[in-house]
Amino acid sequence: MARRARSGCFGLILKLITTVILLGALAFAVLFGLLVYRENTVPRPGPTSAMIVLGAQVNPDGTPSVQLEWRLTAALDVYKLKRMPIVVTGAQGQDEPRTEASVMADWLEARGVSGEDLRRDETSFNTRENIQNAMQYMPGVKDVLIVTSDYHLPRAMQIARDLGLNPSGIGSPIKQEYWVKNHLRETLAWGKYYVQKFIPIP
């Protein structure tokens, strides 16, 4: 009898584990699909009073990575059409020679952006910190344009809404060989976002 009880208990545990795995896989697939949908249905930018450009990897020689340069190029194209304050965000990673924000500001200024229009947030390490810190440099501004990579834009805009902003967005492209990696990672980030939003952890 004891052996049968242990066998039944083991079977129940196995079923529970299998169920959890299947539900997790289903949730991941749903989030992945929502990410791709949101990425391809971002509304056209509306009226904006300031721009937030989110940081990305800086090369060991101090130049922007390809992905970061594409973000900066998108921001520069907007600035040429309408001059506005720009907050560049990003601290210094362990493998980066300078803060992302300082590299971004230098790149933009070298291409015609007025230094008077540039604000540097050199202390943020994630998307929420990027936007929270950027808000300190544009007090009272609600209509903001967020510039980041296309796969990252929907979550950045959602976080901005959560913080009381009225965001528009422009997404820059990414290298196709990184499409799967970036989207898988961003799907996990969306999962973390929903967990933190609906199951607050002190």
C-alpha positions as CSV (number, residue, x, y, z in Angstrom):
1,M,0.0,0.0,0.0
2,A,2.8,2.4,0.9
3,R,4.5,1.7,-2.4
4,R,1.2,2.4,-4.3
5,A,0.7,5.6,-2.3
6,R,4.2,6.8,-3.1
7,S,3.7,5.9,-6.8
8,G,0.4,7.9,-6.8
9,C,2.0,10.9,-5.2
10,F,4.9,10.8,-7.6
11,G,2.4,10.7,-10.5
12,L,0.4,13.6,-9.2
13,I,3.6,15.7,-8.8
14,L,4.7,14.8,-12.3
15,K,1.3,15.9,-13.7
16,L,1.5,19.2,-11.8
17,I,5.0,19.8,-13.1
18,T,3.9,19.0,-16.6
19,T,0.8,21.3,-16.3
20,V,3.0,24.2,-15.0
21,I,5.4,23.7,-17.9
22,L,2.6,23.6,-20.5
23,L,0.9,26.7,-19.0
24,G,4.3,28.5,-18.9
25,A,4.9,27.7,-22.6
26,L,1.4,28.8,-23.5
27,A,1.9,32.1,-21.6
28,F,5.2,32.7,-23.3
29,A,3.7,32.0,-26.8
30,V,0.9,34.5,-26.1
31,L,3.3,37.2,-24.9
32,F,5.5,36.6,-27.9
33,G,2.5,37.0,-30.2
34,L,1.4,40.2,-28.4
35,L,4.9,41.6,-28.6
36,V,5.1,41.1,-32.4
37,Y,1.6,42.5,-32.8
38,R,2.3,45.6,-30.7
39,E,5.5,46.2,-32.5
40,N,3.8,46.3,-35.8
41,T,0.8,48.4,-34.7
42,V,2.5,51.4,-32.9
43,P,0.5,54.5,-33.8
44,R,2.0,57.3,-35.7
45,P,3.7,59.9,-33.5
46,G,1.5,62.7,-32.2
47,P,2.4,66.1,-30.8
48,T,5.5,66.0,-28.7
49,S,7.4,68.5,-26.5
50,A,10.5,66.5,-25.7
51,M,12.3,63.3,-26.8
52,I,13.7,60.5,-24.8
53,V,16.3,58.3,-26.5
54,L,17.0,55.0,-24.6
55,G,20.5,53.7,-24.4
56,A,22.1,50.5,-25.7
57,Q,25.5,48.9,-25.9
58,V,28.6,51.0,-26.3
59,N,31.6,49.5,-28.1
60,P,34.9,49.0,-26.3
61,D,36.4,51.8,-28.3
62,G,33.7,54.2,-27.0
63,T,31.6,54.4,-30.2
64,P,27.9,53.5,-30.3
65,S,27.0,49.9,-31.2
66,V,25.1,49.5,-34.5
67,Q,21.8,49.2,-32.6
68,L,22.5,52.3,-30.6
69,E,23.6,54.3,-33.7
70,W,20.4,53.4,-35.4
71,R,18.4,54.7,-32.4
72,L,20.4,57.9,-32.5
73,T,19.9,58.3,-36.3
74,A,16.2,58.0,-35.8
75,A,16.3,60.6,-33.1
76,L,18.4,62.9,-35.3
77,D,16.0,62.7,-38.2
78,V,13.2,63.8,-35.9
79,Y,15.2,66.6,-34.4
80,K,16.0,68.0,-37.9
81,L,12.3,68.3,-38.6
82,K,11.4,69.8,-35.2
83,R,13.9,71.1,-32.7
84,M,13.1,69.9,-29.1
85,P,14.9,69.0,-25.9
86,I,16.4,65.5,-26.0
87,V,17.1,63.3,-22.9
88,V,19.6,60.6,-23.6
89,T,19.7,57.8,-21.1
90,G,22.0,55.1,-19.9
91,A,24.6,54.4,-17.3
92,Q,28.0,52.7,-17.8
93,G,28.0,48.9,-18.0
94,Q,30.8,46.8,-16.8
95,D,32.1,46.2,-20.3
96,E,31.6,49.8,-21.5
97,P,34.3,52.5,-21.4
98,R,31.9,55.4,-20.8
99,T,28.3,55.9,-19.9
100,E,25.8,55.3,-22.8
101,A,24.3,58.7,-22.3
102,S,27.6,60.6,-22.7
103,V,28.4,58.7,-25.9
104,M,24.9,59.4,-27.2
105,A,25.1,63.1,-26.4
106,D,28.5,63.4,-28.1
107,W,27.3,61.6,-31.2
108,L,24.2,63.8,-31.5
109,E,26.1,67.1,-30.8
110,A,28.7,66.2,-33.4
111,R,25.9,65.9,-36.0
112,G,24.2,69.3,-35.3
113,V,22.1,68.9,-32.2
114,S,22.5,71.9,-30.0
115,G,24.2,71.3,-26.7
116,E,21.4,73.4,-25.1
117,D,18.9,70.8,-26.1
118,L,20.7,67.8,-24.7
119,R,20.1,66.4,-21.2
120,R,22.1,63.4,-20.0
121,D,20.8,60.7,-17.6
122,E,23.9,58.7,-16.8
123,T,22.5,56.7,-13.8
124,S,19.8,54.4,-15.3
125,F,20.3,50.7,-15.8
126,N,16.8,49.6,-17.1
127,T,13.9,50.9,-19.0
128,R,11.8,52.1,-16.1
129,E,14.8,54.0,-14.6
130,N,15.5,55.4,-18.1
131,I,12.1,57.0,-18.2
132,Q,11.7,57.9,-14.6
133,N,15.1,59.7,-14.6
134,A,14.4,61.4,-17.9
135,M,11.2,62.9,-16.4
136,Q,13.4,64.9,-14.0
137,Y,15.0,66.7,-16.9
138,M,11.6,67.8,-18.4
139,P,9.4,68.8,-15.5
140,G,5.8,69.3,-16.4
141,V,6.2,67.7,-19.9
142,K,3.7,64.9,-20.7
143,D,3.8,64.6,-24.5
144,V,7.1,62.8,-25.1
145,L,8.6,61.0,-28.0
146,I,10.4,57.8,-27.1
147,V,13.1,56.5,-29.4
148,T,14.4,53.0,-29.1
149,S,14.6,49.8,-31.0
150,D,11.4,48.6,-32.6
151,Y,11.0,45.4,-30.5
152,H,11.6,47.4,-27.3
153,L,9.3,50.3,-28.1
154,P,5.9,48.9,-27.0
155,R,7.1,48.1,-23.5
156,A,8.9,51.4,-23.1
157,M,5.7,53.3,-24.1
158,Q,3.6,51.2,-21.7
159,I,6.0,52.0,-18.8
160,A,5.8,55.7,-19.8
161,R,2.0,55.5,-19.6
162,D,2.2,53.9,-16.2
163,L,4.4,56.9,-15.1
164,G,1.7,59.4,-16.2
165,L,3.2,60.4,-19.6
166,N,1.5,60.6,-22.9
167,P,4.1,58.9,-25.1
168,S,4.5,58.6,-28.9
169,G,7.2,56.4,-30.3
170,I,9.6,55.7,-33.1
171,G,11.3,52.3,-33.4
172,S,14.6,51.9,-35.1
173,P,15.5,48.6,-36.8
174,I,17.8,45.8,-35.5
175,K,20.1,43.4,-37.2
176,Q,18.1,40.5,-38.6
177,E,20.4,37.9,-37.1
178,Y,19.5,39.2,-33.6
179,W,15.7,39.2,-34.3
180,V,15.0,36.0,-32.5
181,K,17.3,36.6,-29.6
182,N,16.0,40.1,-28.9
183,H,12.3,39.1,-29.2
184,L,12.7,36.1,-26.9
185,R,14.5,38.3,-24.3
186,E,11.8,41.0,-24.7
187,T,9.1,38.5,-24.2
188,L,10.6,37.5,-20.9
189,A,10.8,41.2,-20.0
190,W,7.1,41.6,-20.7
191,G,6.4,38.6,-18.4
192,K,8.4,40.3,-15.6
193,Y,6.5,43.5,-16.3
194,Y,3.1,41.9,-15.8
195,V,4.3,40.0,-12.7
196,Q,5.5,43.1,-11.1
197,K,2.4,45.1,-12.1
198,F,-0.2,42.6,-10.9
199,I,1.7,40.8,-8.2
200,P,3.6,43.6,-6.4
201,I,6.6,42.2,-4.6
202,P,7.9,44.4,-1.7
